């Protein structure tokens, strides 16, 4: 069967990859068929009123991204600035108490 399909594919393809074999054509068709079945299943789920089970993919509140290098530096700088302010106020308080 695949030999007949392969020959028809070559006859109708025009410019094609010469290295494509009958086995390769069958493997590619299997991948296309699996993707088509998944899309059809998702479409049927949507049209029958079933809840969309991939809703969590759209919810940005669930995903927390790690802080990058720039954000980490900014946070560290802010903490150092706050520490400097606290130290300055502590020293001022000590000076005023004397």
Residue, then its C-alpha position, 0 to 999 in steps of 0.5 A: x500500500x505505501x509503495x503505491x502511495x509513495x509512487x503517487x506522491x512522487x508523481x504529483x509532488x513536482x520538486x521533492x526530496x530525492x532521499x525520501x523513502x516509503x518508510x519516511x513517508x509513512x512515518x511523516x504521515x503518522x506524525x501528521x495523523x497524530x496532530x490531526x487527531x489531537x486537534x480534532x479531540x480538542x475541537x470536539x471538547x470545545x464544541x461539546x461544552x467541556x471545560x478547556x483543560x489547558x486553561x492553566x497555560x493562560x493563567x499568568x498568575x500561576x507562573x512565577x519567573x525566577x529573578x534575573x541578574x539585573x533584578x537581583x542586582x537591583x534588589x541587592x542595591x536597594x537592600x544595601x541602600x536601606x541598610x545604609x539609611x538604617x545605619x545612618x538613623x541609628x548613628x544619628x540616634x546614638x549621637x542625639x542621645x549623647 
